[in-house]
Amino acid sequence: MRHLLSAADLSREDALELLDVAEEMAATQAREIKKLPTLRGRTVVNLFFEDSTRTRISFEAAAKRLSADVITFSAKGSSVSKGESLKDTALTLQAMGADAVVLRHSASGAAHRLAHAGWSGVGVLNAGDGTHEHPTQALLDAFTLRRRLAERAGGDPARVLEGARVAVVGDVLHSRVARSNVLLLETLGADVVLVAPPTLLPVGVGTWPCRTSWDLDAVLPDVDAVMVLRVQRERMGGGGFFPSAQEYTRRFGLDGRRLRLLPDHALVMHPGPMNRGLEISAEAADSPRSTIVEQVANGVAVRMAALYLLLAGEDAA
Amino acid sequence: MSTTDTPAPTGAAGDGAVPPVLVRRARLLGGEETDLLLAGGRVARTGPGGSLEAPDGARVVEAAGLVALPGLVDLHTHLREPGREDAETVRTGSRAAALGGFTAVHAMANTDPVADTAGVVEQVWRLGREVGLVDVRPVGAVTVGLAGERLAELGAMATSAARVRVFSDDGRCVHDPVLMRRALEYVRSVDGVVAQHAQDPRLTEGAQMHEGVVSSVLGLRGWPAVAEEAVIARDVLLADHVGSRLHVCHVSTAGSVEILRWAKARGVDVTAEVTPHHLLLTDELVRGYDPVYKVNPPLRTRADVEALREAVADGTVDVVATDHAPHPVEDKDCEWAAAAMGMTGLETALSVVQEALVETGLLGWADVARVLSSAPARIGRLEDHGRPLAEGEPAHLVLVDPAARRPVTPEQHATQGRNSPYRGMELPGRVVATVLRGRPVVLDGALVGDEPAGAPGAS
C-alpha cells in the first residue's frame, strides 16, 4: 500500500487484510507493554491543517506504539498559519526525512494532491480531507461492526459483514465519514441505507452504491447498526438545510423512542464528536448497545494497522 | 510551407509599407486551391491556384495543402494587463493569439484597475497597438469595479479611442435584474452589447465544480447547471422586453442551449459563445483533483458537451470563444480549493475546434470561419475583421495545416500561462501562418521577427 487516500482504493482483500492486521494490533494492546518495535527509526508526521484533537491523538498513539518517531504539525503556531502552502510544507517534510505523512486538511482532495502532485515521494495517509473522505474512520467503524457482529453470530470473519444492514443517518452532504463508509461497506458486502433530509443528501447520491431514505422510523427496525453522523453546523454557512435544530432532532435524531425501534442486537455508532441532544440523545449515546467509546479504542488499532501496511508493508513487498 | 524572397518585415502595425505577399494554392475555407495576393493591407487579387504571378519584391507563401480562413477573432480573452503582469501581459497574450491564428482579441475587463473607464480601456488598446501582433479590442466593465452596483461610464468607453462595443463584468454576473435591464437599454445608444457571465451568485457560493455525480463523490461543493440557466432565461426575457442585444458568455450546459434555442425562435436578439474546453472536456477529469481542470463555469458532463457541439452546428451557439485565462504556476500548483479558476486557450482553440467539431463532421471549414471569425467580429462590431477572403477585403488571414497532429506541450506556448488542460493530448491541426493587415506575423508556425524593442512607452 503506497498511500491510503480513499476507501475506494481498498479492494476487498486489502480491506480484510487491514482489518485482520488491526485485530492483531488490538491483541497487543491488551498486553501490559503495548509498544511494538515495528516502525523503529521511521518518522511519521502528523500534518493537521484543521483542528481535530481526537484523530490527531489517535494517530499519535498508533505511531508511537509502533515505535515510530512522531512529529506533529498543527496549523496553529506553525508556519502553516503564516500562509505557507501545502506544497512548501510537503517539501519541508520531505527534506526532514519523513517516511509517512498523516494529513488532515479542510480542502477535499488535499491528500490526493499531496500524494500525486509530484511534490514529494512520501506515503500519504488521509486523516480527513474536507467533505471528501476519512478512510481510517470507515475502517475503524467496519472493524467495530465486524467484531460485534462476529461475537453474536460467529462465522468466517471475512464474511461477517456480507449482508449486514447499516443505516447512516444525518448530514451526509458534508460528511467525509459517510462517503468512506459507503464505499468500504459496499466493498465488504454490507447493505447501506443513508437516511437524511433531502437537503443533506448530495445531488448525485442516486449513483452511490447504497439506498437512501427520508424516513428514519421506517428504516430502524431492519438494521444491524445505525451510524449517527454529526450535524456539521460549522460547514453549513448560511444554514437553511433544515428549519430548526428542534425539527431536525424530531425527524432525524436518535432518541430513546427510536432506540426501541431497533432490533435487540443492533448497534448504535457515532464517529464523534457528538452533538448530544441534536443528532443523538444521551439515552442513545450511553446505552449498552452504543459502541461509541469502543470505536475510539479500535481507532488506535486500525491506525496502527494502516501505518504498518503503509510503512512496513513496502519492505515486505 | 516554404517562403522565399524578401526577409521578414518587422515593426508595429502601420509601420511604413508592407511588401506584397502572394499566398499560393491555399484551400479557401477548405475548398478550391486559390492564390491570394495581399498588398496595401488588403486582398488585392485572387485567382485559381497557381494562376497569379508574384510582383517584384513580394514574399511568396507556398500554401498547398493548407486551409485559408479569415483571421480568427476571439470574443473572450484575459490578457491580465494592467495589474497581473505575472500572469500575462498584452505582449505575451498577443504573441499567443497570433500563434493561435487570431488577428483580433477582446480583452476582458477584470484587470486591476478594472477596465471601467475610458483611461484604462485606452491604455489596453494602446498597448495592443504597440505590440502590433493582433488587434486588441478592450471590453469595458458594465459596472464600476465589477461590483454590480452602478453602471460604469459606458458611453465614455464607447467614444474613447478604444471604441468599446462589448461590455462585460465577466468573472462576475450582473446579477441585479434592474441593473441588467438598465445596462441592456443603455448600450443600445452606442451599438454596444452586454456580454453576460451567467452565474447566480447565491446558487454558487463556494462552488468548486459541476454539481452532479462526480462532485458528490469528490466532496467538492457543486456549481449547479440551473445557476447558469436561470440567469440566461431571465436575461433573454429582459433583452426581449427592452429590445436590446444580449450576448451570453461561455455557455456550458444543455439546458442553456435549450433556452437559447427557444429565445432565438422567439426572435430575441441574443448571441452566445462556448469555449473550446466545454466542447471537449468533462467533469470526469476532476477526479484526480488536478486544479488545471478548475474553471468557471466548470467542466460539465458528456451530455452537455454533446448538446453544445450540436448547438454550434445548428447555430444556436454563434461563437467559439477561448476564455483564455492564464495563471501563474503557484495559483494552480496547490490543493483544489485554493487554486484559481481558468485555463489557457489561445494556442489550442483552433485545434480543439477541429477535434470536436470538424473531425466529427459537425462543421466544415466555412463554418469554422463563421464561429471563430465572422460571427465574433459581427457581435463585437469589428467592421475590419471576419470579412470574406475576397478582393478588396482586409488582409487578415490564417493558414492551417489540417493534416498535422501534435501533442500539446504548454511549456512551448507563448502565453505565460502553463495551465493548459490539454497537456499531453494529441490534437489535430497546426496554425502555419497568421497575416494581420497584409503583414505576416506568424510564418512556419513561429512569430516573424519580434515585436519592436522597447515598445511600451513608445507613442
Interface residues (C-beta under 8 A of the other chain):
Chain A: S85 L86 K87 H105 S106 A107 S108 G109 A110 H112 R113 H116 A117 D129 G130 T131 H132 E133 R176 R179 P202 V203 G204 V205 T207 W208 G237 G238
Chain B: E205 G206 Q208 E211 G212 V213 V214 S215 S216 V217 L218 G219 L220 R221 G222 P224 G288 Y289 D290 E330 D333 C334 E335 W336 A337 A338
